[in-house]
């Protein structure tokens, strides 16, 4: 089960994490519904949003949308991707202190 762990310590975005697809005819619940975990360090003061895209070649200037329920947060959170996307990333929009760890489990 591949896990991507990325860290942010200031305003900006993580690199896109490409979402794997299950082989045709062989559905795999872990591949189809990857987990998302965002952990903030103790005392962190920041605001972040998890974003998704359907772009076939995701880039910084591509089309990104806030992931439902994981937008403008200031505390650790987790969720699951239930829809089809090509990539996911995390963006810090306001930062005073702390560290954000972003994990995607596929």
Phi, psi and omega in degrees: 000106181294137176233131174253128177237121181235149183237138175235142176225038178176176179298134179146185183239151171288161170297154178296140173258115180290137180267127180286153176250144175290144176301144180305133178082355180234075181299138179229112186301325180289324179285321182287333184231072181296150178269149179236128178227127176238121179241132176257145176293158179302129179079007180299142177233094182201164178234131183224161177221135172272133184235150179233158177218157173251003180301133180294332177231079185303139178218168179302322183268009180285190180268115179239138177238146176297137178282128183307127177087351180235052184234137178054048181265153179234011180221164177301148181203169176211164180192186181222139175280119180253350179248171181275124174222162178266332181202164180220149177211173177233137182235129172266123182259336178220134186218130171242313181198165174103180182230140176246128173249125184246121180239137173238120182251120183240000000 
